[in-house]
């Protein structure tokens, strides 16, 4: 993602944005509709996620039957149907590789898409027939801040209008039924001088050209909202502030992903590097909490989560081990990331916090698993709480200087020196007020679980941070509310795989529970949540990760 660093291209010559040749007839692929639902962050709703319809579709003067709008002014006859050019999607993927997996036909919430049309060859007032239905081009779409959230790019709405890739809206002159495969054809073009792109040029770019605005407000087919906006500019002699629409209010801003610059990269051991990241834009400075992780977008659509080992929301550190079997994350950071690079970084989230009710903390770490606890150890030490660390390494000791500061409470077991960690001896000293934490290889995790069980330590006092997520489990049933279908998910199958096998388009990226791309909404039922791609608030609101999380028994999804 590139936000603050984005340099817009030179403005186009508006004289080139007129008098296009009439387009040739082409077939309708399908029509899409969406329901209003909670999206992105608490309090935000949208119908931008639209699904394709098969078979006959009724289009009324209010739009496609069943299509909804969360924003009241969008429920207007001038905005009945939204069309977007699918030819833009490859451009977006190239320009914004970190969000490339999100750019595919339908992603802008359009009812119609086609590669044959774009803003430069469709004009205000064009009468377009689809089967027996007649539509009239009324206005360009005015992009809003919800696009920033949809594509995880802080200035997506601004980019969309600056590049004249907003799509356009129709009013319905003749309602009726359309079918996939019906021919889309041009019936009439009364205003060839005024393509949608040319109107957008004066709406979004050259906003104070009075002679051009005077011509635009005289266009008979222009939508009322856009006409009023131009007329207000003429009356006041100045353009309106567009930031509210493009970025929203304080609570609407897209803060899921931000830009950070890699300002330092240093070797901690032969396998572990420390990466220091600093925010490009101003952010609220808060300390990193114990057990925090952060997600990084790396080299395109690759998303990985790493423990934060220190710092604040403005400047923080990661400790990342090189994994010979890496699927791309650690390899990218160790071999390709360079000081000065700008990375796309998610919110710092405390996914593995300390238990507040504990009077004593026993922490087990193995290898790079120590990164899950460095902030927690500093916090415990500062708060004078009872704790002990038992850290097993093969040979090299990462973060040795930091660990020395904890004195005898940090015990290191070096395999190369024949030092052995006796789990039973340590866990046997735990009392009912003790909580036990572990992050490391599966052998260590399994050993802690076994020893804790032998001493009767309750599961509520055990906390594990796993390097990988196990996706198998008991079979379950997913009922799809909108589609009136039922999908059975087998014991070794993920919900994501089951949905795709059933023909559903579900966005996905990392497929190990880190990125949150594959989230689906749960209307009813219990979920066994896995992965780090959702925060607790999102889980409470009914979201789940289809790539790793599992339903229990029967769940109902809003699909």
C-alpha positions in Angstrom: 0.0 0.0 0.0 1.2 3.5 -0.8 -0.7 6.3 0.7 1.3 9.4 1.9 4.0 8.4 -0.6 1.6 8.3 -3.6 2.3 10.9 -6.3 -0.8 11.4 -8.5 -0.1 11.4 -12.3 -0.3 14.6 -14.4 -3.9 15.7 -15.0 -5.4 14.5 -18.3 -6.3 17.0 -21.1 -10.1 17.4 -20.7 -10.4 18.1 -24.4 -9.5 14.4 -25.0 -12.4 13.3 -22.8 -15.2 13.9 -25.3 -16.9 12.6 -28.5 -16.1 8.9 -28.1 -17.2 6.5 -30.7 -20.5 4.7 -30.0 -19.8 1.3 -28.4 -20.6 -2.0 -30.0 -23.3 -4.2 -28.4 -22.0 -6.8 -25.9 -23.6 -9.4 -23.7 -24.5 -8.9 -20.0 -22.5 -11.2 -17.8 -24.6 -11.0 -14.7 -26.2 -8.6 -12.2 -25.1 -8.3 -8.6 -27.0 -7.3 -5.5 -26.0 -6.7 -1.9 -27.6 -6.6 1.6 -26.8 -3.9 4.2 -24.6 -5.5 6.9 -22.0 -4.5 9.5 -18.6 -4.1 7.8 -15.1 -2.9 8.5 -15.4 -1.5 12.0 -18.0 -1.0 14.7 -20.9 1.1 13.7 -20.2 0.9 9.9 -22.7 -0.7 7.6 -22.6 -1.1 3.8 -24.0 -3.2 1.0 -20.7 -3.0 -1.0 -20.3 -6.8 -0.9 -22.6 -8.0 -3.7 -23.3 -11.4 -5.0 -24.2 -12.4 -8.6 -27.7 -13.4 -9.5 -28.5 -16.1 -12.0 -31.6 -16.3 -14.1 -34.2 -13.6 -14.7 -33.7 -10.3 -12.7 -36.3 -7.6 -12.2 -35.1 -4.0 -12.5 -37.4 -1.3 -11.2 -37.1 2.5 -11.1 -35.6 2.0 -7.6 -32.9 -0.4 -9.0 -32.2 -4.1 -9.0 -34.8 -5.9 -7.0 -33.3 -7.0 -3.7 -30.3 -4.6 -3.8 -29.9 -2.4 -0.7 -28.2 0.9 0.2 -26.9 1.8 3.7 -26.6 5.5 2.9 -30.0 7.1 2.6 -29.1 9.6 -0.2 -28.1 6.7 -2.4 -31.7 5.5 -2.4 -32.4 7.8 -5.3 -33.8 7.1 -8.8 -30.7 8.9 -10.1 -28.5 6.2 -8.5 -30.6 3.1 -9.3 -27.9 1.0 -10.9 -24.1 1.2 -10.6 -21.8 0.2 -13.5 -18.0 -0.2 -13.2 -15.4 -1.0 -15.8 -13.7 -4.3 -15.1 -10.8 -3.1 -17.3 -9.7 -1.1 -14.3 -9.1 -4.0 -12.0 -5.7 -5.1 -13.5 -4.5 -1.6 -13.2 -5.5 -1.4 -9.5 -3.7 -4.8 -8.9 -0.5 -3.5 -10.5 -0.6 -0.2 -8.7 -1.6 -1.6 -5.3 -0.1 -5.1 -5.1 -0.6 -5.3 -1.3 -4.4 -5.2 -2.0 -4.3 -7.1 -5.3 -6.4 -10.0 -4.0 -9.2 -7.6 -3.3 -9.4 -6.1 -6.8 -11.7 -8.3 -8.9 -15.0 -7.6 -10.7 -17.7 -6.7 -8.3 -15.4 -5.4 -5.6 -16.5 -1.7 -6.0 -20.0 -2.7 -5.2 -21.2 -2.4 -8.7 -24.4 -4.0 -10.0 -23.0 -4.3 -13.5 -19.4 -4.6 -14.8 -17.9 -4.9 -18.3 -14.6 -4.5 -19.9 -16.2 -2.9 -23.0 -17.2 0.4 -21.3 -15.4 2.8 -19.0 -15.8 6.5 -18.0 -14.2 7.7 -21.3 -16.6 6.1 -23.7 -19.9 6.5 -21.9 -21.7 9.9 -21.8 -24.2 11.6 -19.5 -27.6 11.1 -21.0 -26.7 7.9 -22.9 -29.7 5.7 -23.2 -28.7 2.0 -22.8 -30.9 -1.0 -23.4 -30.4 -4.4 -21.7 -33.1 -6.7 -23.1 -36.4 -4.9 -22.5 -35.0 -2.5 -19.8 -33.8 1.0 -20.7 -31.3 2.8 -18.5 -30.1 6.4 -18.7 -26.6 7.5 -17.6 -27.2 10.1 -14.8 -23.9 10.8 -13.1 -20.5 9.6 -12.0 -20.2 7.8 -8.7 -18.8 10.0 -5.9 -16.5 7.6 -4.0 -16.6 7.7 -0.2 -14.3 6.6 2.7 -15.8 3.1 2.7 -13.6 2.3 -0.3 -10.6 3.0 1.9 -11.7 0.2 4.2 -12.9 -2.1 1.4 -9.4 -2.1 -0.3 -7.3 -1.4 2.9 -5.8 1.7 1.3 -6.1 4.9 3.3 -6.7 7.2 0.3 -8.5 4.8 -2.0 -11.5 7.1 -2.4 -9.1 10.0 -3.4 -7.2 7.8 -5.8 -10.4 6.6 -7.4 -11.6 10.0 -8.2 -8.2 11.4 -9.1 -7.7 8.7 -11.6 -11.2 9.0 -13.0 -12.1 5.4 -12.2 -15.3 5.9 -10.2 -17.9 4.1 -12.3 -21.2 5.7 -13.2 -24.9 5.5 -12.2 -28.1 5.0 -14.2 -31.7 5.9 -13.7 -34.2 3.4 -15.0 -36.4 4.7 -17.8 -38.1 1.4 -18.6 -38.3 -1.2 -15.9 -38.4 -4.9 -16.8 -36.7 -8.2 -16.6 -33.1 -9.0 -17.8 -31.3 -12.2 -18.1 -27.6 -13.1 -18.3 -26.6 -13.0 -21.9 -29.0 -10.2 -22.8 -27.4 -7.7 -25.2 -26.3 -4.3 -23.8 -26.6 -1.7 -26.6 -26.6 2.0 -27.1 -29.9 3.5 -28.1 -29.2 7.2 -28.0 -26.3 9.6 -27.2 -27.6 13.2 -26.9 -24.5 14.7 -25.2 -21.4 13.2 -26.8 -19.3 16.2 -25.6 -19.8 15.1 -22.0 -18.4 11.8 -21.2 -18.6 10.6 -17.5 -14.8 11.1 -17.3 -15.1 14.7 -18.5 -17.7 15.5 -15.9 -15.6 13.8 -13.3 -12.6 16.0 -14.3 -14.5 19.2 -13.3 -16.2 17.5 -10.4 -13.0 16.2 -8.8 -9.9 17.8 -10.4 -10.4 21.2 -11.9 -13.1 22.3 -9.4 -13.4 26.0 -10.1 -13.9 26.3 -13.9 -17.1 28.4 -14.0 -17.7 28.2 -17.8 -17.4 24.4 -17.8 -19.6 24.1 -14.7 -22.2 26.3 -16.3 -22.4 23.9 -19.3 -22.6 20.9 -17.0 -25.5 22.1 -14.9 -27.4 22.6 -18.2 -27.2 18.9 -19.1 -30.8 17.6 -19.0 -30.0 14.1 -17.8 -27.5 15.0 -15.1 -28.5 13.7 -11.6 -29.9 16.2 -9.1 -27.2 15.7 -6.5 -24.3 16.4 -8.9 -26.2 19.3 -10.5 -26.8 20.9 -7.1 -23.1 20.5 -6.2 -21.9 22.3 -9.3 -24.6 25.0 -8.9 -23.5 25.6 -5.3 -20.0 26.1 -6.5 -21.2 28.6 -9.0 -23.3 30.4 -6.4 -20.5 30.5 -3.8 -17.5 30.9 -6.1 -15.7 28.1 -4.4 -15.6 24.3 -4.3 -16.9 22.3 -1.3 -14.6 20.4 1.1 -14.4 16.8 -0.1 -12.3 15.4 2.7 -15.3 14.4 4.8 -16.6 12.2 2.0 -13.2 10.7 1.1 -11.9 10.1 4.6 -15.0 10.2 6.9 -15.0 11.6 10.4 -12.6 10.8 13.2 -14.3 7.4 13.9 -14.5 6.5 10.2 -10.9 6.7 9.2 -9.2 3.6 7.9 -6.7 2.6 10.6 -6.7 -1.2 10.0 -3.6 -0.8 7.9 -0.9 2.0 8.0 2.4 2.8 6.5 5.6 2.2 8.4 9.2 2.7 7.2 11.8 0.1 8.0 14.4 2.3 9.8 16.7 -0.4 11.2 17.6 -4.0 10.4 20.1 -5.8 12.5 21.2 -9.4 13.3 20.3 -10.7 16.7 21.6 -14.2 16.1 22.5 -16.2 12.9 18.8 -16.9 12.3 17.0 -14.0 14.0 16.9 -10.4 12.8 15.4 -7.4 14.6 13.4 -5.0 12.4 12.6 -1.5 13.6 9.5 0.1 12.0 8.5 3.8 12.3 5.1 5.3 11.3 5.2 7.4 8.1 2.1 9.4 9.2 1.3 10.8 12.6 -0.4 8.3 14.9 -1.6 8.3 18.5 1.4 7.1 20.5 0.6 4.3 22.9 2.9 1.7 24.4 2.9 -1.8 23.1 1.0 -4.1 25.4 2.1 -7.5 26.6 1.4 -10.3 24.1 1.0 -8.0 21.1 1.3 -9.0 17.4 1.2 -7.1 14.2 0.4 -8.1 10.6 2.6 -7.1 7.7 1.7 -7.2 4.0 4.8 -8.4 2.2 5.6 -8.5 -1.5 2.1 -8.3 -2.8 -0.7 -10.3 -1.2 1.4 -12.1 1.3 0.3 -11.4 4.9 2.1 -12.6 8.0 1.7 -11.9 11.7 4.7 -11.4 14.1 5.1 -10.7 17.8 6.1 -7.2 18.7 9.1 -7.2 21.0 9.1 -3.6 22.1 8.3 0.1 21.4 5.2 2.1 20.8 2.6 2.5 18.1 4.8 5.1 16.5 8.0 3.1 16.6 8.3 -0.6 17.4 10.5 -3.7 17.0 10.0 -7.2 15.6 12.2 -10.2 16.0 11.8 -12.6 13.1 13.6 -15.9 12.6 14.5 -17.1 9.2 12.6 -20.3 8.4 14.1 -22.6 5.7 10.6 -23.9 5.1 9.2 -20.4 4.9 6.2 -19.8 2.6 7.5 -16.4 1.9 7.2 -14.2 5.1 10.5 -14.6 6.9 12.3 -15.1 3.6 11.0 -11.8 2.4 11.9 -9.9 5.5 15.4 -11.4 5.8 16.4 -11.3 2.1 14.4 -8.6 0.4 13.3 -6.0 3.0 15.7 -3.0 3.0 16.1 -0.1 5.3 14.0 2.7 3.9 11.3 0.4 2.5 7.7 1.4 3.4 5.7 -1.5 4.5 1.9 -1.9 5.0 1.3 -2.7 8.7 -1.8 -3.6 10.6 -2.9 -2.4 14.0 -0.8 -3.6 16.9 -3.1 -6.0 18.7 -2.8 -7.7 22.1 -3.7 -11.2 21.1 -1.8 -13.1 23.9 -2.2 -10.9 27.0 -1.2 -11.7 30.6 -4.0 -13.1 32.8 -5.0 -10.2 35.1 -6.3 -12.5 37.8 -2.9 -14.3 38.2 -0.8 -13.7 41.3 2.2 -15.6 39.7 3.3 -16.2 36.1 5.4 -19.1 34.8 6.5 -18.5 31.2 8.0 -21.2 28.9 9.7 -20.2 25.6 11.6 -22.0 23.0 13.8 -20.4 20.3 12.1 -17.5 18.6 9.1 -18.1 20.9 10.7 -15.7 23.3 9.5 -12.8 21.1 5.9 -13.4 22.4 7.1 -12.6 25.9 9.7 -9.8 25.9 7.1 -7.0 26.4 5.3 -9.1 29.0 8.5 -9.7 31.0 9.3 -6.0 31.0 5.7 -5.2 32.2 5.8 -7.8 34.9 9.2 -6.6 36.1 8.1 -3.0 36.2 4.9 -3.9 38.1 6.9 -6.0 40.6 4.7 -9.0 39.9 5.9 -12.6 40.7 7.1 -14.3 37.5 9.7 -16.7 36.2 10.9 -17.4 32.6 12.2 -20.7 31.5 13.8 -20.3 28.0 15.1 -23.2 26.0 17.6 -22.6 23.1 19.6 -24.9 20.9 22.8 -22.8 21.1 22.6 -19.1 20.4 20.6 -16.9 22.9 18.5 -14.2 21.2 17.9 -11.0 23.1 20.5 -12.0 25.8 21.1 -8.5 26.9 17.4 -7.9 27.6 17.1 -11.1 29.4 20.0 -10.4 31.7 18.1 -7.5 33.1 15.6 -9.9 34.7 18.3 -11.6 36.7 17.6 -14.9 38.3 14.0 -14.8 37.3 15.0 -15.6 33.7 16.5 -19.0 33.4 18.1 -20.1 30.1 18.6 -23.8 29.1 21.2 -24.2 26.4 21.1 -27.6 24.6 24.6 -27.2 23.3 25.8 -27.0 26.9 23.7 -30.1 27.9 21.4 -27.9 30.0 17.9 -29.5 30.4 14.6 -27.9 31.2 12.7 -30.1 33.7 9.0 -29.2 33.0 7.6 -31.3 35.8 9.9 -29.7 38.4 8.8 -26.2 37.4 5.1 -26.9 36.9 5.0 -28.9 40.1 5.6 -25.7 42.0 2.5 -23.9 40.5 -0.2 -23.0 43.0 -3.9 -22.3 42.2 -3.1 -18.6 41.6 -0.4 -19.3 39.0 -0.9 -19.0 35.3 1.3 -20.7 32.8 2.2 -19.5 29.3 4.1 -21.2 26.5 5.3 -20.3 23.0 7.7 -22.5 21.1 8.1 -25.7 19.1 5.4 -28.3 19.3 7.6 -30.6 21.4 7.8 -27.9 24.1 4.1 -27.1 23.9 3.1 -30.7 24.1 5.4 -31.2 27.1 3.9 -28.3 29.0 0.4 -29.5 28.3 1.2 -33.0 29.5 3.0 -31.9 32.6 0.2 -29.4 33.5 -2.4 -32.1 33.1 -0.4 -34.5 35.4 -0.4 -31.9 38.1 -4.1 -31.0 37.7 -3.5 -27.5 36.4 -6.9 -26.3 35.0 -7.1 -25.4 31.3 -8.2 -21.9 32.3 -4.7 -21.3 33.8 -2.9 -22.4 30.6 -2.1 -20.1 27.7 -0.4 -21.1 24.4 0.8 -19.0 21.4 1.2 -21.3 18.5 3.5 -20.8 15.5 1.1 -22.6 13.2 -2.7 -23.1 13.3 -4.3 -26.5 13.2 -7.3 -26.3 10.9 -8.8 -29.8 11.3 -11.4 -30.7 13.9 -14.9 -32.0 14.3 -17.1 -31.9 11.2 -19.8 -29.2 11.2 -22.6 -27.8 9.0 -22.8 -24.3 7.6 -26.2 -23.1 6.6 -26.1 -20.2 4.1 -28.9 -17.8 5.0 -29.0 -15.7 1.8 -28.4 -18.6 -0.6 -30.7 -21.0 1.2 -28.0 -23.7 0.9 -26.2 -26.0 3.3 -22.5 -26.8 3.2 -21.0 -29.8 5.1 -17.4 -29.2 6.3 -15.4 -32.4 6.9 -13.0 -33.0 9.7 -9.9 -32.2 7.6 -11.5 -29.6 5.4 -11.6 -25.8 6.1 -14.8 -23.8 5.8 -13.0 -21.7 3.1 -12.3 -24.8 1.0 -15.9 -26.1 1.5 -17.4 -22.7 0.4 -15.2 -22.5 -2.7 -16.0 -26.1 -3.6 -19.7 -25.1 -3.4 -19.1 -22.3 -5.9 -18.9 -19.3 -3.6 -16.5 -16.5 -4.2 -14.7 -15.9 -0.9 -11.7 -13.6 -0.8 -8.6 -15.1 0.8 -4.9 -14.4 1.1 -2.7 -15.9 3.8 -5.0 -18.9 4.5 -3.4 -19.4 7.9 -5.5 -17.0 9.9 -3.3 -13.9 9.9 -4.8 -11.5 7.4 -8.6 -11.5 8.0 -9.3 -11.4 4.2 -11.5 -14.5 4.3 -13.8 -13.3 7.1 -17.5 -14.3 6.9 -20.4 -13.1 9.0 -22.0 -15.6 11.4 -25.7 -15.1 12.1 -26.2 -17.9 14.6 -24.2 -20.8 16.2 -21.0 -21.2 18.1 -17.5 -20.8 16.6 -14.1 -22.1 17.6 -12.0 -19.1 16.7 -8.4 -19.6 15.5 -5.8 -17.3 14.0 -4.9 -13.7 14.7 -6.8 -12.0 11.8 -9.7 -10.8 13.9 -9.8 -8.8 17.1 -12.1 -9.7 20.0 -14.5 -6.9 19.0 -14.9 -8.4 15.5 -15.5 -11.9 16.9 -18.1 -10.6 19.3 -19.9 -8.9 16.3 -20.2 -12.3 14.6 -17.2 -12.6 12.2 -15.1 -15.7 11.8 -12.1 -16.6 9.7 -13.2 -19.2 7.1 -9.6 -20.4 6.5 -8.9 -21.7 10.1 -11.8 -21.2 12.4 -14.5 -23.9 12.8 -18.1 -24.0 13.6 -19.4 -26.2 16.4 -22.3 -28.4 15.3 -24.3 -26.1 13.0 -23.8 -22.4 12.2 -25.6 -20.0 10.0 -23.6 -17.7 7.7 -24.7 -14.5 6.0 -23.9 -15.8 2.5 
